[in-house]
Amino acid sequence: MKNLTLLGVAVVGIFVGIQTVQAQDTVKVKSYVKKRTLLNQFESDYVLPASKRIALKQSRIAYQYHTKEILDTLDISDRKRKRLIEELKRNPFSERIQEAIANELEVEENLTSSVPD
């Protein structure tokens, strides 16, 4: 009885572990767009095909992930980091985010250039 219980716990643990590993590996985000838009009915020359719009949406999402990773590595206060991440959710191409990253990189460059060789 004791061996059977131990075996059952081991099987459940392996199953949960596999599910966790699979969940961590799936980073790809599925993006959906409307196949037909209202503008497509009147001016179809101005509308990109659905496949190109999906590709653009995925590239914007990847840009947001990359920018969030950069913000997480910056040496700034937690409060400022949270504000910038909220700004990133609202407007991924915000000037405030770009300025914060540029200022931090400028400070880092000044520190590395002032170090004697």
BAFI-114537 format. One record per residue (C-alpha): residue in one letter; x, z, y. Coordinates in steps of 0.05 Angstrom, whole numbers, plus 5000, padded with zeros to 4 digits. Layout:
<recs>
aXZY ...
</recs>
This chain:
<recs>
m500050005000 k505750185047 n509349525033 l502949125044 t501849465112 l509049345132 l508548605111 g502048525151 v505248825214 a511248365206 v506947745200 v502747925261 g509148075300 i512147395282 f505647045301 v505347385369 g512747235381 i511846495366 q505846455414 t509946795469 v515746315460 q511145715462 a507845965525 q514646025559 d516745325540 t510644975570 v512544915643 k509444225653 v503344265698 k497443815683 s495043485746 y488243165754 v485842695808 k479442315817 k479841625786 r475441325839 t475241555911 l470341395966 l475541006004 n476640585942 q469640305949 f470840026018 e478339926026 s481539885958 d488139635988 y489540306020 v488540725957 l494040845907 p492340795833 a490741445797 s497341445758 k501441415823 r497141965855 i498242405794 a505842285798 l505742465873 k501743095859 q506643305804 s512543185849 r509343625903 i508244175852 a515444115828 y517844145901 q513844795910 y516945105847 h523844905870 t522845185940 k520045835911 e526345905868 i530645805930 l526646325968 d527446815910 t535046745913 l535746835988 d538447496015 i532447676058 s527748266059 d522148306009 r516848306063 k519647656094 r520247346024 k512947496009 r510647206076 l514646576064 i511846505993 e504746566021 e506546046073 l509145606016 k502445655981 r498645456044 n503444916069 p509144706023 f512544306078 s512444856131 e517744866186 r518145626180 i520445576108 q525545036124 e528245446182 a529046066138 i532745676085 a537145326137 n538845976173 e540746326108 l545045736086 e548345716155 v550046456151 e552846346081 e557145766105 n559846176162 l561746736115 t565346266067 s568945896122 s571546536154 v574746776089 p582246636091 d585146226034 
</recs>
